[in-house]
Amino acid sequence: MTNYILRLDDACEKRKIESWNRIESILDKYKIRPLVGVIPNCEDPSMDDYEFDYDYENRLKSWVKKGWTIALHGYNHVYSTKSGGINPVNFRSEFAGEPLEVQKEKIREGLRILKGYGIKPKVFFAPSHTFDEKTLVALLEESDIRIISDTIAYDSYTNYGFTFVPQQTGKVRSLPFKKVTFCYHPNTMRDKDFEELEEFIFKNSKKFIDFPTNTVTRRFNLIDWILKKLYFLRRK
């Protein structure tokens, strides 16, 4: 049976609070606990117009108390290269193409900030899904994180010393995978997006699982390779 995971990107002090409240209400209604990517030090100018949450720390703690999984979502969410790295979903990156020491500092500082909120994430995913081998080295050397939410595959697999939990689509849909992660950005969701999401959850609520934080031994195989090739061919 296919299992579904919901991932929410771009949680930070400045965000579209109304939309975050709306999606939280839907998830609470169906008892779904998502993976939430937190930007430790957001300097992305595209978020400047959002409302500042003066109760941000308590909101983070309330998510943790509910059992939501918190992920380190980069450091500042500012794209400094045009590299797609080893997961070229996009050709812009905060990490891919940057020197190792720069990446290590971002990981180190991001974790320091989250530690100040009492949060020690077990999961990482990069802005725009783009990272490279140096990102993985930085994580190995600067953190205890060994789980990454990203790449295209049929199911979770191990590589480079990490467990990769695949992330395949930006909206709810049926896909031929054992584990499917839907990636949503509440800051930019429209009414239609919320309606489609809730309708899908209503019909498939029993298939949703918490984000898995266990490591696996399964290797990336031929089926994964074919699905990955088809995915990137379709994007082109």
N, C-alpha and C positions, 0 to 999 in steps of 0.2 A: 504494500500500500504506500502511496505517496504521502510524505509528511510535509507540512507547510510551516515556514518560519516567517515571521514579520520583522523586518528591520526598519528602524526609523533613523534617518540621517540628520545631522546638523543641529543637535541640541547645544545651546549656548545661552549666555545671558541675554543676548539680543536675538529675538525670534518672534514669529507670529504666534503669540501666546494663545489667541482665540482658536487657531487651528490645532495647536498642540492639545489644548483642553478638549477639543472636539474628538480628536482621535483617541485620546486617553479614555474618554467616556465610552466610546464604542468598544474599546478593548476590555475595559472593566465589565461592561455588560455581558460579554461572551467569555470572560475569564481567560483572556489571551495575554501572555506576558512576552513582550517583544525584546529584541536586541536594540539598544539605543546607542548611537554614535555620538559621543560628547567631544566637542571641540574645546580644548583646554584654554586657549588664548586666541579667540577668534578675531582676526584682523581683516576678514573678507569684506571689502567695501560694499558688496551686493547686499549685505545684511544691515547696513547702517540705518536704514529706514524702519527697521523693526522695533517693536517696543522692548524696553529694557525691563527685565524681570528682577525686581528688587528682592524677591523671595526665592531666587534661583537655587541657593544651597539647600533650602528645605525641600524644594521640588525634586532635586536630585535624590535626596535622602528618602523621599516618599516613594520614588520609583524603585529604589533598592529594597525598601521595606516590602513593596508589593511583589518582589521577586523578579523584577525586570533585570535583564543582563546589560551592564554598562560596558561599552567598548571605547577604547582610545581611538578617536577619529582624527588622526593627524595631530598637528600642533596649532597652527594658525589659519589653516584653510586658505592660504594664499598660494596661487600657482606661480612657480618660479622657473619651470622648464616646459618644453613642448614634447616631452618624452612620454611614451605609453608604457614603458617598462615591460615587465613580463606578463602583464594583463592589460593589453592595449585597448580597453573599452573606449578610452578617450586619449587624446594626445595633448594633455596638459597635466602637470603634476606638481605637488608640493614636495614629493620625495624622489621619484624616478629621475635619474640623471644628476642628482646632487651628490657631492662628495660624501664619503662615509662619515666623516667627523661632523658635518652639518646635520646629517640624518640622526646620528647618535645624540646630538645636543637636543634636537626636536623631541625625540622619544624621551630623553631624560627629563627635560623641562615639562613636557606634557604630563608625565607621570607624577612629577613633583606637585603640580597644580592640583591634579585629581586627588592626590594623597591628602592635600589640605582640606578636601571635602570628606575625607574618610573613605575614599573609594580606591580600591586596588583592582583595576581591570584585568581580566584574563584574556580579553579579545582585542584585536586590532583590525581596523580597516582604514585605508587611505582615502583622502578626498579624490573624487573622480575615479576611484577604483585602481589608481595607477601607483605602482611601486616596483622596485627592482631588487636584485639580489642583495645590494647593499642595505636596503631597508630591512631585509631579513637578518642580516648580520647585526645591524644596529639593535634590532629587537632582542636577538640572542645575547648580546653583550650588555645591554642596558636595562633589560627587563626580565620578568618571569613569564611574559606572554608567549604562548606557544600555539595559539589558535587564531586563525585569520578568516574573516568573513569576506570571501571573494573568490574569483576565478569561476570558470565554467566546468562543470563535471556532473556526472550522474548521481554521485553521493559523496560524502566526506571522504577525504583521502589524506595520506601523509606524504610529505616531500620537504626537502631542505630542513628537516628537523621540526616541522610544523604540521598541525592538522589544519587542512583547508576545508571550511564548510562553504560549499559553492553558493554563489549569488547570481541568479540567471535572468531576472526580469524586474522591471520597474512598475509593474502593476499586476493585480491578481489575474491569473489565467491557469488553465490546465496545461501542464507540460509533461513530457515523457521522462521524468527524473524520479529517483527514489526520494530525494530531498530537494525541495524548492524553497529558495529564499526570495521573498518579495521585498524590494527596496523602495521605501516611500520617503518623500521629503515634505513633512507637514507644512513647512514654510510656504511652499508653492502649490499646495493641493487646492483644487477647485471643488465646488459643491458636488459636481459629477463624480469626482474621484472618491470622495467620502461615501457617496451613495453606492457606487460600484463595489467599493471595498466592503461595506457592511452587508450588502446583498450576498457577496461571495462568502463572507464569514458565516452568515446565517445558514447557508447551504452546506458549508464544509467545516463547521467549527470543530468537529471531532478530529479532524486531520491536522489541526494546528498543534505544534509542540513548542516547548521552551527551547531557546537556543542551546544546542548541546555543547557543554564545556568539557567533555571527555575527549581524550586523545584516541586516535584510531590507528590501525595497522594496515588498512586497505591501501593498496598502491593505485596510482593513476593508471588506467588500462586502455585497451583499444576502444571500448565503448565511450569512455570519457573523451578520448582524442577525437573520435568522429563527431560527437556532439559539440565539442569545442570548435572544430573546423566549420561545422554547419552554422554555428552561431555567428562566428566572425565573417563568414561569407555572406550571411544574411545582412549583417550590419553594413557591409560594403555596398 
